[in-house]
Amino acid sequence: MPDSNPRPNTFGQLPPSKWPGERLGLPQMGPNSIGRPGRRMLGFAIDWAIAIGVSKVFFNYDPAANLIIFVILQIVFIPTIGASIGHRLVGLRIISIHGGWVGLWRPIVRSVLLGIALPALVWDSDQRGFHDKIAGTALIRR
């Protein structure tokens, strides 16, 4: 006889989180909790300013160069220092939700999707953007 109350086996079947990161087993606040929007946006702004500065010096502020430099900075720094420069400065880091090192492919997927922008604007109840969900990452407080 089939179970009349099957357990959810995907995030789409789970009820919304009571706090961001609950479904990931993260604390409600403090270290290792999900990075909140203010810190995330400030970190993004710092990263974007760095990309614009580099673009201004080497590419005469070319809009395509701004975006490419931003994505490259993300891809380089996430696997090496655990976060982008901006996120590191505001006390955030990126983790793999599966545990262990974030690897090389996750930062590439995450950064390319972040460069597209729209995936980063769609969040779930854990305050993870679509770019983080696809890459299997989460941005947490240090």
C-alpha positions in Angstrom: 0.0 0.0 0.0 1.5 3.4 -1.0 2.2 5.9 1.7 -0.6 8.4 1.9 1.8 11.1 3.1 4.9 10.9 0.9 8.0 12.7 2.1 9.1 15.6 -0.1 12.2 14.7 -2.1 12.8 18.0 -4.0 12.9 21.6 -2.8 9.8 22.3 -4.9 7.8 20.0 -2.7 9.1 21.4 0.6 7.1 24.1 2.5 8.7 27.6 2.6 11.4 28.1 5.2 10.7 29.7 8.5 14.0 31.6 8.2 16.4 31.9 5.3 18.6 28.8 5.2 16.4 26.6 7.4 15.9 24.0 4.6 19.7 23.9 4.2 20.3 23.3 7.9 21.8 26.7 8.4 21.3 28.8 11.6 18.7 31.6 11.7 21.3 34.3 12.4 25.0 34.8 13.2 28.0 33.0 11.6 27.1 30.5 8.8 23.6 31.9 8.4 22.4 33.0 5.0 23.8 36.4 3.9 21.0 39.0 4.0 20.2 41.3 1.1 21.9 44.4 2.4 25.3 42.7 2.7 24.8 40.8 -0.6 24.0 44.1 -2.5 26.9 46.0 -0.9 29.3 43.1 -1.8 27.9 43.2 -5.4 28.4 47.0 -5.6 32.0 46.7 -4.4 32.7 44.0 -7.0 31.0 46.0 -9.7 33.0 49.1 -8.8 36.3 47.1 -9.0 35.2 45.8 -12.5 34.4 49.3 -13.6 37.7 50.6 -12.3 39.7 47.9 -14.2 37.6 48.5 -17.3 38.2 52.3 -17.1 41.9 51.8 -16.9 42.4 49.1 -19.6 39.3 49.3 -21.8 38.1 52.9 -21.7 35.0 52.0 -19.7 33.6 49.6 -22.3 30.2 48.2 -21.0 31.0 44.7 -22.4 34.4 44.8 -20.6 32.7 45.8 -17.4 30.6 42.7 -17.4 33.3 40.3 -18.6 35.7 41.6 -15.9 33.0 41.3 -13.2 32.3 37.7 -14.2 36.1 36.8 -14.4 36.7 38.3 -11.0 33.9 36.1 -9.6 35.3 33.0 -11.3 38.8 33.6 -10.0 38.1 34.6 -6.4 35.3 32.3 -5.4 37.3 29.1 -5.6 40.5 30.7 -4.3 39.4 32.9 -1.4 35.9 31.5 -1.0 34.1 34.6 -2.1 34.3 37.6 -4.4 36.4 40.5 -3.1 33.2 42.5 -2.3 31.5 39.7 -0.5 34.7 39.0 1.5 34.9 42.7 2.6 31.3 42.6 3.9 31.8 39.3 5.8 30.3 36.8 3.4 31.5 33.6 1.8 30.2 31.1 -0.8 29.7 27.4 0.1 28.7 24.3 -1.7 25.4 23.1 -0.2 26.7 19.6 -0.7 29.7 20.2 1.5 33.4 20.5 0.8 35.3 22.8 -1.6 33.1 24.8 -3.9 35.2 23.5 -6.9 35.7 25.1 -10.3 32.5 24.5 -12.2 30.2 26.0 -9.5 31.8 29.5 -9.6 31.7 29.4 -13.4 28.0 28.5 -13.6 27.1 30.9 -10.8 29.1 33.8 -12.2 27.8 33.4 -15.8 24.2 33.3 -14.5 24.9 36.3 -12.2 26.2 38.2 -15.3 22.9 37.6 -17.0 21.3 39.3 -13.9 17.8 37.9 -14.1 18.6 34.6 -12.2 20.0 36.6 -9.3 16.7 38.5 -9.0 14.6 35.4 -8.5 14.9 34.2 -4.9 13.4 31.4 -2.9 12.4 31.4 0.8 16.0 30.6 1.7 17.0 33.9 0.0 19.1 32.0 -2.6 19.0 33.4 -6.1 18.4 31.1 -9.0 22.1 31.3 -9.9 22.9 29.9 -6.5 20.3 27.1 -6.7 21.6 25.9 -10.1 25.2 26.0 -9.0 24.4 24.3 -5.7 25.8 27.2 -3.6 24.8 29.5 -0.8 26.1 32.8 0.2 26.6 32.8 4.0 28.0 35.0 6.8 31.5 34.3 7.9 
